[in-house]
Amino acid sequence: MKKLISLVINIANDNYYEDLIYRIQKTLDLNLFFLNKIKDKKKVEIIYVDWGSKKKISDLIFVNKNFKNQVKFIHVNEKLTKKYSKNFPNNFNHEVSYNVGIRRAKGKYILQTASDQFFNFNMWKNLLSFVSSPKLEKKNIYLIPRKIIDYNFYKSNQKNSNYEKFLDYLNSTNYNFKAHTFYSGGGFSTMLSKYNFNALRGLNEIMSPGTSNDSELILRTNLLGLNKINTDNIGVHMFKFPPLKNSLRNELIRSNSLRKKPSLPDRYNPNNSSWGMKNQKLKISYAKNLSASFENSTNIPNKNFKDSDENKLNIYDTLLNTDQLHIRNIFQLHKIFTIIKIIKIFEINKLVEFGYSNSSTLEIIGNKFKYLDILFYDFSKKNLGHGYYKRIGKIIKSFDTKRYGLFNSIISKNTQYFYDYVNKNFSSDTNNLLIINQKENNFSKNIKFKLFKKGFHKKFGFILIFNFRINEKLSRISKNNLKFDLINKDTLLILKNKKLDEARFKDLHVSRVNILSTYLIFLIHRIFSKFLKKLRSLIYSFIK
């Protein structure tokens, strides 16, 4: 079958990213997972140009067996890469390596992209439909914008099914594209017809090492008379994993070794006819490891990569990003940051709060973890006189402008509506967290009764009860073979999985002293900022 699209990716098994192999594998898994749902999936090929890896990428990653002939590897040996990479940052010649794949691609259109960028179902469907048109081949260069995956979400090693749902949120207008320079290149993946890539003779192989090849390519397409098309206009963009803080990539960018400004071109095809290592006999190979699964990232050693500051709480930054802070006492802040730690350490996907505490709790947590699914149940005597609208309105006002994750609220005297919603929309997932704000009224007692009697607790991997009384019987918890941990004298954490590492629980304890001192600094900052704002307004009133 003739190929419509060739994805060309240049890679090397080096330290460019500290999680490189996991990142490559997860990207491939997601691309194939979504592509597998498309009727024209056979019209796509993915080409990896492996630039001098001592351990071949094709030997390390897994490919779903349905795509065994569509995922191709071109390994350029170390001797050749050294010859072509003199004076190049990290010994990686991006221009020649891309051209190796472009030159050997079979697709009518060639998409030059990175090893950590992928399409979801809708993007694949829209792209394949678009390039099927016979009238587009020679006219345009297509610039495909990118949205960066939320850092916390990426770090939590999610399944493909969770990505499928999460990526729908990323289509929200609240989730911005990565900054780009549309007219001069940068911030895009580039797609050209094979006809035009041949006319341009690929990327410029005679530039100074480290020059911005995307900007230079844009300059030459202008000489060729091509129109620039932002593919978001046709419903096509890519998703990209965020760089980790300690990656060599960040060091190279900070050193100004990459992205140097190109010289103005005097012709649109500067390379000679042998561009893309035409005269080298480079063999196309296939993955050594085939799999029936699309979840092959679980096969990658040390997939649970950790930053040095993984479990540290940046209390100050969290508070600064909060628009509304209605904290009556230090316990509320301690509660909020306890929840934040649980979400980080145990990689929570869904959060359910049963019973109203204060609007700041969900506002702070929801904006820190923008991808988090949140369900909120609220009914108390304070609801009389429409008090609910006042409380929930503060949360919605903040979420409307900042969040893209799901948020839903249930308000009723009858708690059965709450149970029905959870049973219908929640699977028995260990990454679900239920928070119970225990009070003296009937609804907190009601949920504690139904929690175990009707097996409701099985919907949650973690249950957090605030204002827990130490003298309350724990027989139900023990009877159901659940693990529990008393985080402090009035906060109980119940866990479905009894095998969790004990060391993770030690990180759950948050110092009230640290929270209080940081909050005081934040308070001074906030008051001073408001004073300066009013002073500025006063000065401007005299000027006019």
ChimeraX attribute file (.defattr): number of C-alpha atoms within 10 A of each C-alpha:
attribute: neighborCount
match mode: 1-to-1
recipient: residues
	/A:1	6
	/A:2	10
	/A:3	17
	/A:4	20
	/A:5	26
	/A:6	26
	/A:7	22
	/A:8	28
	/A:9	22
	/A:10	25
	/A:11	23
	/A:12	23
	/A:13	17
	/A:14	18
	/A:15	13
	/A:16	18
	/A:17	18
	/A:18	17
	/A:19	18
	/A:20	18
	/A:21	23
	/A:22	25
	/A:23	22
	/A:24	18
	/A:25	25
	/A:26	29
	/A:27	22
	/A:28	25
	/A:29	23
	/A:30	25
	/A:31	20
	/A:32	24
	/A:33	21
	/A:34	21
	/A:35	22
	/A:36	18
	/A:37	13
	/A:38	15
	/A:39	10
	/A:40	15
	/A:41	19
	/A:42	18
	/A:43	17
	/A:44	24
	/A:45	22
	/A:46	24
	/A:47	27
	/A:48	28
	/A:49	24
	/A:50	26
	/A:51	30
	/A:52	21
	/A:53	16
	/A:54	12
	/A:55	12
	/A:56	20
	/A:57	24
	/A:58	20
	/A:59	11
	/A:60	16
	/A:61	22
	/A:62	26
	/A:63	26
	/A:64	21
	/A:65	16
	/A:66	14
	/A:67	19
	/A:68	16
	/A:69	14
	/A:70	19
	/A:71	21
	/A:72	21
	/A:73	22
	/A:74	23
	/A:75	22
	/A:76	22
	/A:77	15
	/A:78	13
	/A:79	9
	/A:80	13
	/A:81	19
	/A:82	16
	/A:83	10
	/A:84	18
	/A:85	19
	/A:86	13
	/A:87	13
	/A:88	17
	/A:89	14
	/A:90	15
	/A:91	18
	/A:92	23
	/A:93	22
	/A:94	22
	/A:95	25
	/A:96	23
	/A:97	27
	/A:98	24
	/A:99	25
	/A:100	27
	/A:101	29
	/A:102	28
	/A:103	20
	/A:104	16
	/A:105	22
	/A:106	19
	/A:107	20
	/A:108	19
	/A:109	23
	/A:110	26
	/A:111	23
	/A:112	22
	/A:113	19
	/A:114	17
	/A:115	22
	/A:116	19
	/A:117	24
	/A:118	23
	/A:119	23
	/A:120	21
	/A:121	18
	/A:122	16
	/A:123	20
	/A:124	25
	/A:125	20
	/A:126	15
	/A:127	17
	/A:128	19
	/A:129	11
	/A:130	15
	/A:131	16
	/A:132	13
	/A:133	9
	/A:134	8
	/A:135	8
	/A:136	13
	/A:137	17
	/A:138	16
	/A:139	15
	/A:140	18
	/A:141	24
	/A:142	20
	/A:143	24
	/A:144	23
	/A:145	23
	/A:146	24
	/A:147	22
	/A:148	18
	/A:149	21
	/A:150	17
	/A:151	13
	/A:152	17
	/A:153	22
	/A:154	14
	/A:155	20
	/A:156	17
	/A:157	18
	/A:158	15
	/A:159	14
	/A:160	17
	/A:161	11
	/A:162	12
	/A:163	17
	/A:164	15
	/A:165	11
	/A:166	22
	/A:167	19
	/A:168	13
	/A:169	18
	/A:170	21
	/A:171	15
	/A:172	12
	/A:173	12
	/A:174	14
	/A:175	18
	/A:176	12
	/A:177	19
	/A:178	14
	/A:179	12
	/A:180	13
	/A:181	10
	/A:182	17
	/A:183	11
	/A:184	13
	/A:185	19
	/A:186	21
	/A:187	17
	/A:188	25
	/A:189	19
	/A:190	19
	/A:191	24
	/A:192	24
	/A:193	24
	/A:194	23
	/A:195	14
	/A:196	21
	/A:197	21
	/A:198	15
	/A:199	13
	/A:200	20
	/A:201	22
	/A:202	25
	/A:203	25
	/A:204	24
	/A:205	21
	/A:206	11
	/A:207	16
	/A:208	14
	/A:209	22
	/A:210	21
	/A:211	20
	/A:212	19
	/A:213	23
	/A:214	21
	/A:215	20
	/A:216	22
	/A:217	22
	/A:218	22
	/A:219	21
	/A:220	21
	/A:221	22
	/A:222	15
	/A:223	15
	/A:224	17
	/A:225	13
	/A:226	17
	/A:227	13
	/A:228	16
	/A:229	15
	/A:230	17
	/A:231	20
	/A:232	16
	/A:233	9
	/A:234	12
	/A:235	16
	/A:236	22
	/A:237	26
	/A:238	21
	/A:239	21
	/A:240	19
	/A:241	21
	/A:242	18
	/A:243	19
	/A:244	16
	/A:245	13
	/A:246	13
	/A:247	15
	/A:248	17
	/A:249	18
	/A:250	14
	/A:251	13
	/A:252	16
	/A:253	11
	/A:254	10
	/A:255	9
	/A:256	10
	/A:257	15
	/A:258	17
	/A:259	16
	/A:260	14
	/A:261	13
	/A:262	17
	/A:263	12
	/A:264	9
	/A:265	14
	/A:266	10
	/A:267	13
	/A:268	21
	/A:269	21
	/A:270	18
	/A:271	17
	/A:272	10
	/A:273	12
	/A:274	11
	/A:275	20
	/A:276	23
	/A:277	18
	/A:278	13
	/A:279	9
	/A:280	11
	/A:281	8
	/A:282	14
	/A:283	9
	/A:284	14
	/A:285	15
	/A:286	18
	/A:287	20
	/A:288	14
	/A:289	14
	/A:290	16
	/A:291	14
	/A:292	11
	/A:293	14
	/A:294	23
	/A:295	21
	/A:296	20
	/A:297	23
	/A:298	15
	/A:299	13
	/A:300	17
	/A:301	10
	/A:302	11
	/A:303	15
	/A:304	12
	/A:305	14
	/A:306	12
	/A:307	11
	/A:308	9
	/A:309	8
	/A:310	12
	/A:311	16
	/A:312	11
	/A:313	16
	/A:314	11
	/A:315	15
	/A:316	15
	/A:317	12
	/A:318	14
	/A:319	19
	/A:320	16
	/A:321	11
	/A:322	15
	/A:323	15
	/A:324	16
	/A:325	15
	/A:326	12
	/A:327	13
	/A:328	9
	/A:329	9
	/A:330	13
	/A:331	12
	/A:332	16
	/A:333	22
	/A:334	19
	/A:335	15
	/A:336	16
	/A:337	24
	/A:338	20
	/A:339	18
	/A:340	20
	/A:341	18
	/A:342	21
	/A:343	23
	/A:344	19
	/A:345	15
	/A:346	18
	/A:347	19
	/A:348	22
	/A:349	21
	/A:350	21
	/A:351	24
	/A:352	21
	/A:353	20
	/A:354	23
	/A:355	18
	/A:356	21
	/A:357	17
	/A:358	17
	/A:359	19
	/A:360	21
	/A:361	21
	/A:362	23
	/A:363	22
	/A:364	24
	/A:365	20
	/A:366	25
	/A:367	22
	/A:368	19
	/A:369	21
	/A:370	20
	/A:371	22
	/A:372	22
	/A:373	19
	/A:374	20
	/A:375	20
	/A:376	19
	/A:377	18
	/A:378	22
	/A:379	19
	/A:380	17
	/A:381	10
	/A:382	12
	/A:383	15
	/A:384	9
	/A:385	8
	/A:386	9
	/A:387	14
	/A:388	17
	/A:389	12
	/A:390	11
	/A:391	18
	/A:392	18
	/A:393	13
	/A:394	17
	/A:395	23
	/A:396	18
	/A:397	13
	/A:398	17
	/A:399	21
	/A:400	10
	/A:401	12
	/A:402	16
	/A:403	23
	/A:404	25
	/A:405	22
	/A:406	16
	/A:407	17
	/A:408	11
	/A:409	14
	/A:410	15
	/A:411	15
	/A:412	14
	/A:413	12
	/A:414	10
	/A:415	17
	/A:416	12
	/A:417	14
	/A:418	19
	/A:419	14
	/A:420	11
	/A:421	12
	/A:422	15
	/A:423	13
	/A:424	8
	/A:425	7
	/A:426	13
	/A:427	13
	/A:428	13
	/A:429	16
	/A:430	19
	/A:431	17
	/A:432	23
	/A:433	27
	/A:434	21
	/A:435	18
	/A:436	23
	/A:437	16
	/A:438	21
	/A:439	16
	/A:440	7
	/A:441	10
	/A:442	10
	/A:443	19
	/A:444	16
	/A:445	13
	/A:446	11
	/A:447	19
	/A:448	16
	/A:449	13
	/A:450	14
	/A:451	17
	/A:452	15
	/A:453	11
	/A:454	9
	/A:455	10
	/A:456	17
	/A:457	22
	/A:458	18
	/A:459	21
	/A:460	22
	/A:461	19
	/A:462	27
	/A:463	21
	/A:464	23
	/A:465	21
	/A:466	19
	/A:467	13
	/A:468	19
	/A:469	13
	/A:470	13
	/A:471	6
	/A:472	7
	/A:473	9
	/A:474	10
	/A:475	9
	/A:476	14
	/A:477	16
	/A:478	11
	/A:479	9
	/A:480	13
	/A:481	13
	/A:482	14
	/A:483	16
	/A:484	19
	/A:485	12
	/A:486	15
	/A:487	16
	/A:488	14
	/A:489	11
	/A:490	12
	/A:491	17
	/A:492	20
	/A:493	20
	/A:494	21
	/A:495	23
	/A:496	21
	/A:497	14
	/A:498	12
	/A:499	8
	/A:500	12
	/A:501	9
	/A:502	9
	/A:503	8
	/A:504	12
	/A:505	16
	/A:506	10
	/A:507	14
	/A:508	19
	/A:509	14
	/A:510	17
	/A:511	11
	/A:512	15
	/A:513	11
	/A:514	11
	/A:515	18
	/A:516	16
	/A:517	12
	/A:518	16
	/A:519	18
	/A:520	12
	/A:521	11
	/A:522	17
	/A:523	14
	/A:524	10
	/A:525	13
	/A:526	13
	/A:527	11
	/A:528	11
	/A:529	12
	/A:530	11
	/A:531	12
	/A:532	11
	/A:533	11
	/A:534	11
	/A:535	12
	/A:536	11
	/A:537	12
	/A:538	11
	/A:539	10
	/A:540	10
	/A:541	9
	/A:542	7
	/A:543	7
	/A:544	5
